[in-house]
Amino acid sequence: MAEGMAKKFYGQRAYVQSAGVKNDMEVDGFSVAVCQEIGVELSRHRARSFEEMQEWGDDLGQFDLIVALSPASQRQALELTRWHHLEVEYWPILDPTGLGESREAKLSAYRQARDQIRDRMIQRFGPPLPVGG
């Protein structure tokens, strides 16, 4: 969710890449649905692991900031600071997976996580650029 919102909000002002603790992290349908509600397209999005990013040639030392959304990703990001000069921030965002019994309750949990990410992003990086900006 975060990468899609960052690209939508801030365009080319920053290079953003989603990275996860696990390999082959497909974005689930609930994330796609709640992001479409705010005009963010995630259907073709996929997060890579830190190891996969390095295998594909991404130089992690070129990133300025890692925003960790879970304790596990925070631990892994802090490990990277041994070899790279990176700033790491932890944003305690609700993990909506497994929450809610009905489809609407699940969507509500995902909306809550989406809105927490959006609010933290705006607080940290400022308001979104104007459309087309």
N, CA, C and O atoms as CSV, one atom per row, in Angstrom:
chain,resi,resn,atom,element,x,y,z
A,1,MET,N,N,0.808,-1.201,0.000
A,1,MET,CA,C,0.000,0.000,0.000
A,1,MET,C,C,0.847,1.259,0.000
A,1,MET,O,O,0.575,2.209,-0.734
A,2,ALA,N,N,1.897,1.252,0.851
A,2,ALA,CA,C,2.675,2.478,1.053
A,2,ALA,C,C,3.350,2.944,-0.234
A,2,ALA,O,O,3.343,4.137,-0.539
A,3,GLU,N,N,3.939,2.007,-0.997
A,3,GLU,CA,C,4.618,2.411,-2.229
A,3,GLU,C,C,3.637,3.033,-3.211
A,3,GLU,O,O,3.920,4.069,-3.813
A,4,GLY,N,N,2.473,2.388,-3.370
A,4,GLY,CA,C,1.476,2.916,-4.302
A,4,GLY,C,C,1.018,4.306,-3.911
A,4,GLY,O,O,0.884,5.180,-4.767
A,5,MET,N,N,0.774,4.522,-2.620
A,5,MET,CA,C,0.350,5.853,-2.167
A,5,MET,C,C,1.456,6.870,-2.350
A,5,MET,O,O,1.193,8.001,-2.760
A,6,ALA,N,N,2.711,6.483,-2.050
A,6,ALA,CA,C,3.825,7.421,-2.196
A,6,ALA,C,C,3.969,7.867,-3.642
A,6,ALA,O,O,4.171,9.051,-3.912
A,7,LYS,N,N,3.865,6.915,-4.580
A,7,LYS,CA,C,3.981,7.277,-5.999
A,7,LYS,C,C,2.833,8.171,-6.436
A,7,LYS,O,O,3.030,9.114,-7.202
A,8,LYS,N,N,1.642,7.878,-5.952
A,8,LYS,CA,C,0.471,8.689,-6.294
A,8,LYS,C,C,0.586,10.093,-5.693
A,8,LYS,O,O,0.282,11.084,-6.357
A,9,PHE,N,N,1.027,10.171,-4.433
A,9,PHE,CA,C,1.077,11.451,-3.721
A,9,PHE,C,C,2.236,12.336,-4.151
A,9,PHE,O,O,2.078,13.552,-4.269
A,10,TYR,N,N,3.418,11.729,-4.391
A,10,TYR,CA,C,4.634,12.531,-4.556
A,10,TYR,C,C,5.327,12.357,-5.896
A,10,TYR,O,O,6.372,12.963,-6.135
A,11,GLY,N,N,4.764,11.542,-6.771
A,11,GLY,CA,C,5.266,11.423,-8.134
A,11,GLY,C,C,6.746,11.122,-8.207
A,11,GLY,O,O,7.240,10.199,-7.560
A,12,GLN,N,N,7.456,11.920,-9.009
A,12,GLN,CA,C,8.876,11.696,-9.263
A,12,GLN,C,C,9.782,12.361,-8.225
A,12,GLN,O,O,11.004,12.343,-8.371
A,13,ARG,N,N,9.198,12.943,-7.185
A,13,ARG,CA,C,10.042,13.610,-6.176
A,13,ARG,C,C,10.915,12.623,-5.415
A,13,ARG,O,O,11.937,13.006,-4.846
A,14,ALA,N,N,10.519,11.356,-5.404
A,14,ALA,CA,C,11.283,10.363,-4.650
A,14,ALA,C,C,11.211,9.017,-5.361
A,14,ALA,O,O,10.231,8.711,-6.040
A,15,TYR,N,N,12.274,8.212,-5.193
A,15,TYR,CA,C,12.254,6.833,-5.674
A,15,TYR,C,C,11.816,5.961,-4.511
A,15,TYR,O,O,12.430,5.971,-3.444
A,16,VAL,N,N,10.747,5.206,-4.728
A,16,VAL,CA,C,10.155,4.398,-3.664
A,16,VAL,C,C,10.106,2.951,-4.114
A,16,VAL,O,O,9.773,2.665,-5.264
A,17,GLN,N,N,10.438,2.031,-3.207
A,17,GLN,CA,C,10.363,0.599,-3.495
A,17,GLN,C,C,9.834,-0.125,-2.271
A,17,GLN,O,O,10.341,0.061,-1.165
A,18,SER,N,N,8.816,-0.949,-2.469
A,18,SER,CA,C,8.318,-1.785,-1.376
A,18,SER,C,C,9.263,-2.961,-1.170
A,18,SER,O,O,9.706,-3.595,-2.128
A,19,ALA,N,N,9.559,-3.237,0.075
A,19,ALA,CA,C,10.366,-4.407,0.413
A,19,ALA,C,C,9.742,-5.076,1.621
A,19,ALA,O,O,9.262,-4.412,2.539
A,20,GLY,N,N,9.755,-6.396,1.607
A,20,GLY,CA,C,9.187,-7.138,2.718
A,20,GLY,C,C,10.207,-8.062,3.345
A,20,GLY,O,O,11.332,-8.199,2.864
A,21,VAL,N,N,9.793,-8.687,4.421
A,21,VAL,CA,C,10.660,-9.649,5.096
A,21,VAL,C,C,10.703,-10.950,4.306
A,21,VAL,O,O,11.733,-11.624,4.270
A,22,LYS,N,N,9.584,-11.307,3.670
A,22,LYS,CA,C,9.494,-12.563,2.922
A,22,LYS,C,C,9.620,-12.301,1.428
A,22,LYS,O,O,9.370,-11.195,0.951
A,23,ASN,N,N,10.017,-13.355,0.694
A,23,ASN,CA,C,10.055,-13.292,-0.767
A,23,ASN,C,C,8.655,-13.429,-1.341
A,23,ASN,O,O,7.745,-13.930,-0.681
A,24,ASP,N,N,8.495,-12.974,-2.585
A,24,ASP,CA,C,7.281,-13.214,-3.377
A,24,ASP,C,C,6.031,-12.754,-2.651
A,24,ASP,O,O,5.086,-13.525,-2.483
A,25,MET,N,N,6.023,-11.513,-2.224
A,25,MET,CA,C,4.880,-10.986,-1.482
A,25,MET,C,C,3.869,-10.381,-2.446
A,25,MET,O,O,3.977,-9.218,-2.834
A,26,GLU,N,N,2.901,-11.176,-2.818
A,26,GLU,CA,C,1.831,-10.672,-3.672
A,26,GLU,C,C,0.908,-9.781,-2.837
A,26,GLU,O,O,0.677,-10.036,-1.655
A,27,VAL,N,N,0.397,-8.751,-3.466
A,27,VAL,CA,C,-0.537,-7.862,-2.782
A,27,VAL,C,C,-1.911,-8.510,-2.821
A,27,VAL,O,O,-2.376,-8.920,-3.884
A,28,ASP,N,N,-2.567,-8.606,-1.659
A,28,ASP,CA,C,-3.857,-9.292,-1.631
A,28,ASP,C,C,-4.985,-8.396,-2.123
A,28,ASP,O,O,-4.844,-7.177,-2.223
A,29,GLY,N,N,-6.105,-9.037,-2.423
A,29,GLY,CA,C,-7.239,-8.348,-3.025
A,29,GLY,C,C,-7.838,-7.254,-2.162
A,29,GLY,O,O,-8.346,-6.265,-2.690
A,30,PHE,N,N,-7.792,-7.407,-0.845
A,30,PHE,CA,C,-8.345,-6.377,0.025
A,30,PHE,C,C,-7.514,-5.092,-0.060
A,30,PHE,O,O,-8.069,-3.993,-0.071
A,31,SER,N,N,-6.186,-5.231,-0.120
A,31,SER,CA,C,-5.324,-4.053,-0.283
A,31,SER,C,C,-5.620,-3.367,-1.610
A,31,SER,O,O,-5.727,-2.142,-1.674
A,32,VAL,N,N,-5.751,-4.162,-2.666
A,32,VAL,CA,C,-6.050,-3.608,-3.986
A,32,VAL,C,C,-7.370,-2.842,-3.942
A,32,VAL,O,O,-7.460,-1.725,-4.451
A,33,ALA,N,N,-8.392,-3.442,-3.335
A,33,ALA,CA,C,-9.726,-2.834,-3.305
A,33,ALA,C,C,-9.748,-1.505,-2.555
A,33,ALA,O,O,-10.301,-0.523,-3.050
A,34,VAL,N,N,-9.144,-1.469,-1.354
A,34,VAL,CA,C,-9.232,-0.235,-0.565
A,34,VAL,C,C,-8.342,0.863,-1.142
A,34,VAL,O,O,-8.622,2.046,-0.945
A,35,CYS,N,N,-7.275,0.493,-1.851
A,35,CYS,CA,C,-6.449,1.517,-2.487
A,35,CYS,C,C,-7.121,2.062,-3.739
A,35,CYS,O,O,-6.980,3.245,-4.050
A,36,GLN,N,N,-7.847,1.222,-4.455
A,36,GLN,CA,C,-8.600,1.714,-5.613
A,36,GLN,C,C,-9.609,2.773,-5.190
A,36,GLN,O,O,-9.906,3.686,-5.960
A,37,GLU,N,N,-10.137,2.664,-3.977
A,37,GLU,CA,C,-11.106,3.644,-3.479
A,37,GLU,C,C,-10.522,5.053,-3.421
A,37,GLU,O,O,-11.260,6.033,-3.523
A,38,ILE,N,N,-9.199,5.162,-3.258
A,38,ILE,CA,C,-8.572,6.490,-3.214
A,38,ILE,C,C,-7.720,6.751,-4.462
A,38,ILE,O,O,-6.857,7.629,-4.460
A,39,GLY,N,N,-7.972,5.983,-5.520
A,39,GLY,CA,C,-7.305,6.219,-6.791
A,39,GLY,C,C,-5.890,5.701,-6.892
A,39,GLY,O,O,-5.120,6.176,-7.727
A,40,VAL,N,N,-5.521,4.723,-6.049
A,40,VAL,CA,C,-4.181,4.141,-6.084
A,40,VAL,C,C,-4.283,2.729,-6.650
A,40,VAL,O,O,-4.997,1.887,-6.105
A,41,GLU,N,N,-3.566,2.472,-7.749
A,41,GLU,CA,C,-3.627,1.188,-8.440
A,41,GLU,C,C,-2.548,0.253,-7.902
A,41,GLU,O,O,-1.361,0.571,-7.963
A,42,LEU,N,N,-2.961,-0.904,-7.374
A,42,LEU,CA,C,-2.016,-1.876,-6.830
A,42,LEU,C,C,-2.094,-3.239,-7.500
A,42,LEU,O,O,-1.330,-4.136,-7.142
A,43,SER,N,N,-2.987,-3.420,-8.454
A,43,SER,CA,C,-3.253,-4.769,-8.950
A,43,SER,C,C,-2.022,-5.449,-9.546
A,43,SER,O,O,-1.933,-6.676,-9.508
A,44,ARG,N,N,-1.068,-4.690,-10.096
A,44,ARG,CA,C,0.136,-5.297,-10.670
A,44,ARG,C,C,1.340,-5.140,-9.740
A,44,ARG,O,O,2.472,-5.427,-10.131
A,45,HIS,N,N,1.097,-4.690,-8.528
A,45,HIS,CA,C,2.184,-4.412,-7.604
A,45,HIS,C,C,2.638,-5.680,-6.889
A,45,HIS,O,O,1.840,-6.577,-6.621
A,46,ARG,N,N,3.937,-5.738,-6.585
A,46,ARG,CA,C,4.492,-6.850,-5.830
A,46,ARG,C,C,5.663,-6.343,-5.015
A,46,ARG,O,O,6.525,-5.634,-5.534
A,47,ALA,N,N,5.698,-6.699,-3.743
A,47,ALA,CA,C,6.808,-6.315,-2.885
A,47,ALA,C,C,7.925,-7.346,-2.996
A,47,ALA,O,O,7.670,-8.543,-3.126
A,48,ARG,N,N,9.160,-6.869,-2.943
A,48,ARG,CA,C,10.317,-7.760,-2.969
A,48,ARG,C,C,10.957,-7.793,-1.584
A,48,ARG,O,O,10.752,-6.886,-0.778
A,49,SER,N,N,11.720,-8.824,-1.316
A,49,SER,CA,C,12.468,-8.868,-0.062
A,49,SER,C,C,13.724,-8.010,-0.212
A,49,SER,O,O,14.120,-7.675,-1.329
A,50,PHE,N,N,14.352,-7.655,0.915
A,50,PHE,CA,C,15.607,-6.909,0.859
A,50,PHE,C,C,16.657,-7.695,0.068
A,50,PHE,O,O,17.398,-7.127,-0.734
A,51,GLU,N,N,16.710,-9.021,0.308
A,51,GLU,CA,C,17.691,-9.855,-0.395
A,51,GLU,C,C,17.436,-9.845,-1.898
A,51,GLU,O,O,18.369,-9.769,-2.696
A,52,GLU,N,N,16.166,-9.923,-2.271
A,52,GLU,CA,C,15.820,-9.921,-3.689
A,52,GLU,C,C,16.185,-8.593,-4.333
A,52,GLU,O,O,16.657,-8.562,-5.470
A,53,MET,N,N,15.968,-7.482,-3.606
A,53,MET,CA,C,16.351,-6.178,-4.140
A,53,MET,C,C,17.843,-6.154,-4.460
A,53,MET,O,O,18.251,-5.657,-5.509
A,54,GLN,N,N,18.657,-6.697,-3.544
A,54,GLN,CA,C,20.099,-6.710,-3.775
A,54,GLN,C,C,20.458,-7.624,-4.944
A,54,GLN,O,O,21.333,-7.293,-5.744
A,55,GLU,N,N,19.784,-8.779,-5.047
A,55,GLU,CA,C,20.032,-9.704,-6.159
A,55,GLU,C,C,19.698,-9.057,-7.495
A,55,GLU,O,O,20.357,-9.331,-8.498
A,56,TRP,N,N,18.665,-8.189,-7.518
A,56,TRP,CA,C,18.243,-7.532,-8.747
A,56,TRP,C,C,19.060,-6.276,-9.033
A,56,TRP,O,O,18.811,-5.578,-10.016
A,57,GLY,N,N,20.028,-5.995,-8.177
A,57,GLY,CA,C,20.936,-4.889,-8.462
A,57,GLY,C,C,20.609,-3.573,-7.779
A,57,GLY,O,O,21.288,-2.578,-8.032
A,58,ASP,N,N,19.598,-3.527,-6.928
A,58,ASP,CA,C,19.322,-2.301,-6.192
A,58,ASP,C,C,20.422,-2.089,-5.159
A,58,ASP,O,O,20.723,-2.991,-4.377
A,59,ASP,N,N,21.010,-0.922,-5.153
A,59,ASP,CA,C,22.016,-0.577,-4.157
A,59,ASP,C,C,21.296,0.017,-2.956
A,59,ASP,O,O,20.856,1.166,-2.996
A,60,LEU,N,N,21.178,-0.764,-1.892
A,60,LEU,CA,C,20.438,-0.288,-0.722
A,60,LEU,C,C,21.088,0.926,-0.099
A,60,LEU,O,O,20.428,1.689,0.607
A,61,GLY,N,N,22.376,1.117,-0.350
A,61,GLY,CA,C,23.065,2.290,0.161
A,61,GLY,C,C,22.605,3.584,-0.488
A,61,GLY,O,O,22.885,4.666,0.028
A,62,GLN,N,N,21.897,3.491,-1.621
A,62,GLN,CA,C,21.404,4.692,-2.297
A,62,GLN,C,C,20.088,5.197,-1.718
A,62,GLN,O,O,19.641,6.293,-2.055
A,63,PHE,N,N,19.460,4.399,-0.843
A,63,PHE,CA,C,18.234,4.831,-0.206
A,63,PHE,C,C,18.570,5.675,1.012
A,63,PHE,O,O,19.554,5.413,1.703
A,64,ASP,N,N,17.759,6.681,1.274
A,64,ASP,CA,C,17.965,7.548,2.437
A,64,ASP,C,C,17.188,7.067,3.651
A,64,ASP,O,O,17.624,7.248,4.788
A,65,LEU,N,N,16.036,6.452,3.407
A,65,LEU,CA,C,15.105,6.152,4.487
A,65,LEU,C,C,14.419,4.823,4.254
A,65,LEU,O,O,13.986,4.526,3.140
A,66,ILE,N,N,14.319,4.026,5.299
A,66,ILE,CA,C,13.468,2.836,5.287
A,66,ILE,C,C,12.375,3.071,6.310
A,66,ILE,O,O,12.657,3.366,7.472
A,67,VAL,N,N,11.126,2.940,5.882
A,67,VAL,CA,C,9.989,3.017,6.788
A,67,VAL,C,C,9.524,1.598,7.031
A,67,VAL,O,O,9.039,0.931,6.117
A,68,ALA,N,N,9.670,1.136,8.256
A,68,ALA,CA,C,9.266,-0.214,8.628
A,68,ALA,C,C,7.843,-0.174,9.174
A,68,ALA,O,O,7.511,0.660,10.016
A,69,LEU,N,N,7.010,-1.083,8.683
A,69,LEU,CA,C,5.610,-1.121,9.102
A,69,LEU,C,C,5.309,-2.280,10.036
A,69,LEU,O,O,4.163,-2.461,10.447
A,70,SER,N,N,6.325,-3.067,10.377
A,70,SER,CA,C,6.148,-4.167,11.329
A,70,SER,C,C,7.433,-4.304,12.134
A,70,SER,O,O,8.497,-3.894,11.669
A,71,PRO,N,N,7.354,-4.875,13.338
A,71,PRO,CA,C,8.586,-5.102,14.113
A,71,PRO,C,C,9.599,-5.966,13.368
A,71,PRO,O,O,10.803,-5.726,13.464
A,72,ALA,N,N,9.128,-6.969,12.627
A,72,ALA,CA,C,10.052,-7.843,11.884
A,72,ALA,C,C,10.803,-7.058,10.817
A,72,ALA,O,O,12.012,-7.225,10.658
A,73,SER,N,N,10.092,-6.200,10.085
A,73,SER,CA,C,10.781,-5.422,9.057
A,73,SER,C,C,11.690,-4.374,9.681
A,73,SER,O,O,12.724,-4.035,9.105
A,74,GLN,N,N,11.321,-3.854,10.850
A,74,GLN,CA,C,12.197,-2.907,11.538
A,74,GLN,C,C,13.518,-3.582,11.918
A,74,GLN,O,O,14.590,-3.009,11.724
A,75,ARG,N,N,13.436,-4.800,12.459
A,75,ARG,CA,C,14.657,-5.528,12.827
A,75,ARG,C,C,15.555,-5.747,11.610
A,75,ARG,O,O,16.768,-5.553,11.679
A,76,GLN,N,N,14.945,-6.154,10.498
A,76,GLN,CA,C,15.739,-6.406,9.299
A,76,GLN,C,C,16.332,-5.106,8.759
A,76,GLN,O,O,17.475,-5.088,8.303
A,77,ALA,N,N,15.566,-4.028,8.809
A,77,ALA,CA,C,16.078,-2.732,8.340
A,77,ALA,C,C,17.240,-2.266,9.205
A,77,ALA,O,O,18.230,-1.751,8.685
A,78,LEU,N,N,17.131,-2.440,10.516
A,78,LEU,CA,C,18.214,-2.026,11.406
A,78,LEU,C,C,19.483,-2.838,11.158
A,78,LEU,O,O,20.589,-2.327,11.335
A,79,GLU,N,N,19.330,-4.112,10.744
A,79,GLU,CA,C,20.496,-4.911,10.359
A,79,GLU,C,C,21.241,-4.260,9.196
A,79,GLU,O,O,22.471,-4.265,9.153
A,80,LEU,N,N,20.478,-3.697,8.251
A,80,LEU,CA,C,21.092,-3.082,7.072
A,80,LEU,C,C,21.924,-1.858,7.433
A,80,LEU,O,O,22.840,-1.491,6.697
A,81,THR,N,N,21.608,-1.217,8.574
A,81,THR,CA,C,22.365,-0.018,8.950
A,81,THR,C,C,23.790,-0.366,9.368
A,81,THR,O,O,24.612,0.534,9.539
A,82,ARG,N,N,24.099,-1.640,9.535
A,82,ARG,CA,C,25.488,-2.041,9.804
A,82,ARG,C,C,26.389,-1.761,8.602
A,82,ARG,O,O,27.561,-1.420,8.757
A,83,TRP,N,N,25.819,-1.911,7.392
A,83,TRP,CA,C,26.606,-1.791,6.164
A,83,TRP,C,C,26.260,-0.556,5.344
A,83,TRP,O,O,27.037,-0.154,4.479
A,84,HIS,N,N,25.107,0.049,5.603
A,84,HIS,CA,C,24.676,1.201,4.808
A,84,HIS,C,C,24.255,2.325,5.748
A,84,HIS,O,O,23.733,2.086,6.837
A,85,HIS,N,N,24.494,3.549,5.305
A,85,HIS,CA,C,24.048,4.706,6.081
A,85,HIS,C,C,22.588,4.973,5.719
A,85,HIS,O,O,22.297,5.645,4.730
A,86,LEU,N,N,21.692,4.446,6.517
A,86,LEU,CA,C,20.260,4.542,6.266
A,86,LEU,C,C,19.552,5.039,7.514
A,86,LEU,O,O,19.938,4.706,8.635
A,87,GLU,N,N,18.523,5.833,7.312
A,87,GLU,CA,C,17.656,6.210,8.424
A,87,GLU,C,C,16.501,5.206,8.450
A,87,GLU,O,O,15.933,4.881,7.407
A,88,VAL,N,N,16.162,4.725,9.625
A,88,VAL,CA,C,15.060,3.770,9.764
A,88,VAL,C,C,14.008,4.373,10.683
A,88,VAL,O,O,14.312,4.813,11.791
A,89,GLU,N,N,12.774,4.385,10.209
A,89,GLU,CA,C,11.643,4.814,11.026
A,89,GLU,C,C,10.670,3.652,11.144
A,89,GLU,O,O,10.458,2.912,10.183
A,90,TYR,N,N,10.089,3.496,12.301
A,90,TYR,CA,C,9.065,2.472,12.504
A,90,TYR,C,C,7.716,3.159,12.640
A,90,TYR,O,O,7.528,3.998,13.521
A,91,TRP,N,N,6.787,2.809,11.778
A,91,TRP,CA,C,5.420,3.314,11.855
A,91,TRP,C,C,4.536,2.146,12.310
A,91,TRP,O,O,4.334,1.205,11.543
A,92,PRO,N,N,4.010,2.185,13.528
A,92,PRO,CA,C,3.176,1.075,14.016
A,92,PRO,C,C,1.795,1.094,13.368
A,92,PRO,O,O,0.856,1.699,13.885
A,93,ILE,N,N,1.695,0.430,12.243
A,93,ILE,CA,C,0.458,0.378,11.455
A,93,ILE,C,C,-0.284,-0.917,11.770
A,93,ILE,O,O,0.328,-1.976,11.909
A,94,LEU,N,N,-1.598,-0.821,11.881
A,94,LEU,CA,C,-2.435,-2.001,12.083
A,94,LEU,C,C,-2.168,-3.039,10.996
A,94,LEU,O,O,-2.151,-2.704,9.812
A,95,ASP,N,N,-1.959,-4.289,11.388
A,95,ASP,CA,C,-1.854,-5.381,10.420
A,95,ASP,C,C,-3.259,-5.944,10.224
A,95,ASP,O,O,-3.773,-6.621,11.115
A,96,PRO,N,N,-3.895,-5.682,9.077
A,96,PRO,CA,C,-5.288,-6.079,8.896
A,96,PRO,C,C,-5.493,-7.539,8.508
A,96,PRO,O,O,-6.626,-8.020,8.495
A,97,THR,N,N,-4.410,-8.248,8.193
A,97,THR,CA,C,-4.581,-9.637,7.748
A,97,THR,C,C,-5.178,-10.471,8.869
A,97,THR,O,O,-4.722,-10.424,10.012
A,98,GLY,N,N,-6.193,-11.223,8.524
A,98,GLY,CA,C,-6.842,-12.097,9.497
A,98,GLY,C,C,-7.882,-11.416,10.371
A,98,GLY,O,O,-8.509,-12.071,11.205
A,99,LEU,N,N,-8.078,-10.106,10.195
A,99,LEU,CA,C,-9.073,-9.403,11.010
A,99,LEU,C,C,-10.420,-9.396,10.301
A,99,LEU,O,O,-10.484,-9.326,9.074
A,100,GLY,N,N,-11.486,-9.467,11.074
A,100,GLY,CA,C,-12.836,-9.368,10.519
A,100,GLY,C,C,-13.361,-10.703,10.025
A,100,GLY,O,O,-12.626,-11.509,9.455
A,101,GLU,N,N,-14.642,-10.915,10.255
A,101,GLU,CA,C,-15.294,-12.154,9.805
A,101,GLU,C,C,-15.923,-11.983,8.428
A,101,GLU,O,O,-15.718,-12.808,7.538
A,102,SER,N,N,-16.686,-10.914,8.258
A,102,SER,CA,C,-17.358,-10.687,6.977
A,102,SER,C,C,-16.435,-9.924,6.031
A,102,SER,O,O,-15.423,-9.362,6.450
A,103,ARG,N,N,-16.799,-9.914,4.755
A,103,ARG,CA,C,-16.014,-9.161,3.766
A,103,ARG,C,C,-15.966,-7.684,4.136
A,103,ARG,O,O,-14.917,-7.050,4.026
A,104,GLU,N,N,-17.089,-7.136,4.571
A,104,GLU,CA,C,-17.131,-5.712,4.919
A,104,GLU,C,C,-16.262,-5.416,6.143
A,104,GLU,O,O,-15.615,-4.371,6.202
A,105,ALA,N,N,-16.244,-6.330,7.119
A,105,ALA,CA,C,-15.396,-6.134,8.299
A,105,ALA,C,C,-13.914,-6.188,7.912
A,105,ALA,O,O,-13.102,-5.427,8.436
A,106,LYS,N,N,-13.571,-7.096,6.991
A,106,LYS,CA,C,-12.184,-7.169,6.520
A,106,LYS,C,C,-11.807,-5.888,5.781
A,106,LYS,O,O,-10.733,-5.330,6.002
A,107,LEU,N,N,-12.694,-5.429,4.906
A,107,LEU,CA,C,-12.426,-4.180,4.181
A,107,LEU,C,C,-12.260,-3.015,5.141
A,107,LEU,O,O,-11.424,-2.138,4.919
A,108,SER,N,N,-13.046,-3.002,6.199
A,108,SER,CA,C,-12.941,-1.937,7.197
A,108,SER,C,C,-11.560,-1.938,7.862
A,108,SER,O,O,-10.976,-0.876,8.078
A,109,ALA,N,N,-11.041,-3.121,8.184
A,109,ALA,CA,C,-9.707,-3.219,8.791
A,109,ALA,C,C,-8.639,-2.738,7.810
A,109,ALA,O,O,-7.712,-2.028,8.202
A,110,TYR,N,N,-8.765,-3.117,6.546
A,110,TYR,CA,C,-7.798,-2.677,5.541
A,110,TYR,C,C,-7.887,-1.175,5.309
A,110,TYR,O,O,-6.867,-0.518,5.098
A,111,ARG,N,N,-9.101,-0.625,5.346
A,111,ARG,CA,C,-9.241,0.831,5.223
A,111,ARG,C,C,-8.552,1.546,6.378
A,111,ARG,O,O,-7.931,2.592,6.190
A,112,GLN,N,N,-8.667,0.974,7.576
A,112,GLN,CA,C,-8.029,1.577,8.740
A,112,GLN,C,C,-6.504,1.589,8.559
A,112,GLN,O,O,-5.855,2.598,8.836
A,113,ALA,N,N,-5.943,0.486,8.100
A,113,ALA,CA,C,-4.496,0.424,7.855
A,113,ALA,C,C,-4.105,1.415,6.760
A,113,ALA,O,O,-3.127,2.149,6.905
A,114,ARG,N,N,-4.864,1.436,5.669
A,114,ARG,CA,C,-4.593,2.373,4.565
A,114,ARG,C,C,-4.575,3.811,5.059
A,114,ARG,O,O,-3.678,4.582,4.717
A,115,ASP,N,N,-5.568,4.168,5.865
A,115,ASP,CA,C,-5.666,5.546,6.347
A,115,ASP,C,C,-4.552,5.881,7.329
A,115,ASP,O,O,-4.086,7.020,7.371
A,116,GLN,N,N,-4.119,4.899,8.124
A,116,GLN,CA,C,-2.986,5.133,9.026
A,116,GLN,C,C,-1.718,5.418,8.221
A,116,GLN,O,O,-0.960,6.332,8.549
A,117,ILE,N,N,-1.491,4.629,7.165
A,117,ILE,CA,C,-0.323,4.859,6.309
A,117,ILE,C,C,-0.423,6.232,5.651
A,117,ILE,O,O,0.545,6.993,5.654
A,118,ARG,N,N,-1.577,6.548,5.093
A,118,ARG,CA,C,-1.769,7.846,4.430
A,118,ARG,C,C,-1.487,8.998,5.390
A,118,ARG,O,O,-0.781,9.945,5.044
A,119,ASP,N,N,-2.045,8.912,6.604
A,119,ASP,CA,C,-1.875,9.996,7.573
A,119,ASP,C,C,-0.420,10.147,8.000
A,119,ASP,O,O,0.077,11.266,8.123
A,120,ARG,N,N,0.273,9.016,8.228
A,120,ARG,CA,C,1.686,9.087,8.603
A,120,ARG,C,C,2.528,9.662,7.460
A,120,ARG,O,O,3.460,10.432,7.691
A,121,MET,N,N,2.189,9.280,6.229
A,121,MET,CA,C,2.920,9.766,5.067
A,121,MET,C,C,2.788,11.287,4.940
A,121,MET,O,O,3.772,11.989,4.706
A,122,ILE,N,N,1.570,11.778,5.096
A,122,ILE,CA,C,1.338,13.222,4.991
A,122,ILE,C,C,2.022,13.959,6.136
A,122,ILE,O,O,2.594,15.031,5.938
A,123,GLN,N,N,1.962,13.386,7.329
A,123,GLN,CA,C,2.617,13.999,8.487
A,123,GLN,C,C,4.130,14.076,8.271
A,123,GLN,O,O,4.756,15.068,8.643
A,124,ARG,N,N,4.716,13.044,7.676
A,124,ARG,CA,C,6.166,12.964,7.511
A,124,ARG,C,C,6.669,13.724,6.294
A,124,ARG,O,O,7.709,14.381,6.354
A,125,PHE,N,N,5.918,13.635,5.165
A,125,PHE,CA,C,6.432,14.158,3.896
A,125,PHE,C,C,5.635,15.336,3.335
A,125,PHE,O,O,6.005,15.902,2.306
A,126,GLY,N,N,4.554,15.702,3.999
A,126,GLY,CA,C,3.751,16.823,3.535
A,126,GLY,C,C,2.587,16.380,2.667
A,126,GLY,O,O,2.454,15.201,2.338
A,127,PRO,N,N,1.747,17.336,2.300
A,127,PRO,CA,C,0.547,17.013,1.521
A,127,PRO,C,C,0.895,16.504,0.135
A,127,PRO,O,O,1.965,16.816,-0.388
A,128,PRO,N,N,-0.001,15.718,-0.472
A,128,PRO,CA,C,0.237,15.227,-1.830
A,128,PRO,C,C,0.415,16.370,-2.813
A,128,PRO,O,O,-0.123,17.461,-2.628
A,129,LEU,N,N,1.184,16.096,-3.869
A,129,LEU,CA,C,1.312,17.068,-4.944
A,129,LEU,C,C,-0.027,17.228,-5.644
A,129,LEU,O,O,-0.825,16.291,-5.666
A,130,PRO,N,N,-0.290,18.400,-6.217
A,130,PRO,CA,C,-1.519,18.542,-7.008
A,130,PRO,C,C,-1.549,17.531,-8.144
A,130,PRO,O,O,-0.501,17.127,-8.646
A,131,VAL,N,N,-2.732,17.127,-8.546
A,131,VAL,CA,C,-2.856,16.184,-9.653
A,131,VAL,C,C,-2.155,16.739,-10.873
A,131,VAL,O,O,-2.385,17.877,-11.282
A,132,GLY,N,N,-1.286,15.903,-11.453
A,132,GLY,CA,C,-0.516,16.351,-12.627
A,132,GLY,C,C,0.724,17.126,-12.241
A,132,GLY,O,O,1.425,17.634,-13.116
A,133,GLY,N,N,1.026,17.235,-10.903
A,133,GLY,CA,C,2.160,18.044,-10.488
A,133,GLY,C,C,3.397,17.333,-10.294
A,133,GLY,O,O,4.409,17.939,-9.943
